[in-house]
Amino acid sequence: MIVCSCNVLSDQDVRSTLSGDGAARTCGEVYGCLGCSAQCGRCARTIRRIMNEALTAADAGCCAANDALAGAETGCCAATGNS
């Protein structure tokens, strides 16, 4: 799905900037990673939502992996308040 009409960026383009050592942490960094810059700014909320969803999914995966390795009954999600 296209999330930025000005730069013709898709949700997959945004997600591709969120992993690895040089992962984007702000909307501005997403644009920079993709070689463009914000134009009208209408997409900023959508980009932030995609970033938040990816972070939540990564946290959930981390908790599940740590719980399985530790064999814990409560796990890191219960200890940190993450679900």
GIRA-V429365 format. One record per residue. SS is DSSP state (@ for helix, = for strand, . for the rest). OMEGA is omega as a letter, one per 40 degrees, with the letter a starting at -180 (NA if undefined). D_FIRST is the distance of its C-alpha to the first C-alpha in Angstrom with 2 decimals. Layout:
ss = {SS	SS}
omega = {OMEGA	OMEGA}
d_first = {D_FIRST	D_FIRST}
This chain:
ss = {.	=	=	=	.	.	.	.	=	=	@	@	@	@	@	@	.	.	.	.	.	.	.	.	.	.	@	@	@	@	@	@	@	.	.	.	.	.	.	.	.	.	.	@	@	@	@	@	@	@	@	@	@	@	@	@	@	@	@	@	@	@	@	@	@	@	@	@	@	@	.	.	.	.	@	@	@	@	@	@	.	.	.}
omega = {i	i	i	a	a	a	a	i	i	i	i	i	a	a	a	a	a	a	i	a	a	a	i	i	i	i	i	i	i	i	a	i	a	i	i	i	i	i	a	i	a	a	a	i	a	i	i	i	i	i	i	i	i	i	i	i	i	i	i	i	i	a	a	i	i	i	a	a	a	a	a	i	a	i	a	a	i	a	a	a	i	i	NA}
d_first = {0.00	3.80	6.25	9.28	10.38	13.75	13.01	9.82	8.44	5.29	5.77	7.85	9.71	10.65	11.77	13.74	15.83	16.92	19.31	22.62	25.49	23.75	21.00	19.56	20.99	20.06	17.31	19.71	19.98	16.24	16.53	19.79	18.62	16.07	18.91	18.00	18.91	17.84	18.43	18.17	17.05	14.89	12.05	14.77	14.73	11.10	11.80	15.07	13.76	11.67	14.93	17.09	15.43	15.83	19.36	20.26	19.26	21.26	24.17	24.29	24.40	27.09	29.16	29.07	30.14	32.86	34.13	34.46	36.29	38.60	39.22	39.18	39.52	37.83	35.56	33.92	31.55	34.59	36.39	33.67	32.38	28.93	27.74}
